[in-house]
Amino acid sequence: MHPIFSNISCYPPFRIDPFPKLTVSNLMIGEFLYRLVEQVEPFFTAKITGMLLEIDRTELLRLMESPRALREKVKEAIEVLRDWIPQTEAYKLQASMLLHKL
């Protein structure tokens, strides 16, 4: 046995949780938020919903209660996506069209 592996049993098992925040309440919030985001931005709904689910729960609940705050946060997410999307002409056109809709 190679010396680097001789003492491997002393380490705890390494585990990656594929769904670290997947709870019933998060699923319900995600589904409700998806419908709200879809009304503001139907093209990138899933991506933006996922981005929003990463923010603080208190802020998230405020967004769900305030259409204006949600529109502003979706606009921020679109700006982030615009910078993230590969810089081809087609994607630039789609991203610029999205910003003009808001």
N, C-alpha and C positions, 0 to 999 in steps of 0.2 A: 504494500500500500504506500502511496506517495505520502511524504511527511506532512504535507499541507492538509491532507484529509484524515490524519490519524486522530485528531481531537475534535472531529465534527459533531459528535454526539453531545458535546457540552453546550451547543448553541440551540436556542429554541427554534422550532420549525418556522420557516418563512412562509407567510400566507398573504396572498394578494386578494383582497375582497373586490370582486368585479362590480358590485353594487353597494358602495359604502353607505349611501344615504337612502337606500330604498326601503321606505316604511310605508304603511298604509296612508298616513297623513301626507307624506311627500307625494305619493301617487295621486291622491285626491287634489292636492294643491296644483300639481303639474297638469292634470287634466283640465282643471278649471282655468288655470293660467293659459294653457294652450288655446282654449276657445276665445279668451280675451285678446291674445296676441294675434290670432288668426283674423280677427276683425280689423286690426290695425295694419298688419302685414302678412298677407296670405302666402307669399312666395317663400319666405325664410322662417316660417312659423316654428318649425321644430328646432332649428338651430338657435333662434332667439329665445325660445322657451327654455332650452337647456342652459343658455347663458344666464338667464334671469334666475333660474333655480339655484345658481351658485351664490347668490347674494344673501345677506342676512335675512332671517325669517321675518323680523319686524318690518324691515323695508319692503319685503316681498308682499306682506299683507297690506301695507299702505298702497302699494301699486295696484293691488287687486281691488281696492276700494275707490281709487281715484283714476278715472279715465285719462285725465290730463297728465298725471304723473306717469302713468303707463306709457302714453304716447311719447313723452320725453325720454323715458328709459329705452323704449324701442328705437327711437331715433339714435340714441347713443350706441346701441347695439349694432344698428345698420352702419354707422360710421366705422365701428371696429371691423365689421365684416367687409366693408368696402376696402379697408386697408389690408385685410387678410386674404381676400379672394385673389387668386392668381391674376396678374396684371395683363390679361389679354383684352383685346378690344371688346369682345362680346361681354365679358364680365364687367368691364368698366361701364359699358352702356347699361347693363342691368342694375348695377349699384347706383349709378347716377339717377336712373329712373326711379328707384326706390326712395332716394332722398327727396326727390321732387314731389312724391306722393304725400309725404308727411308735411 
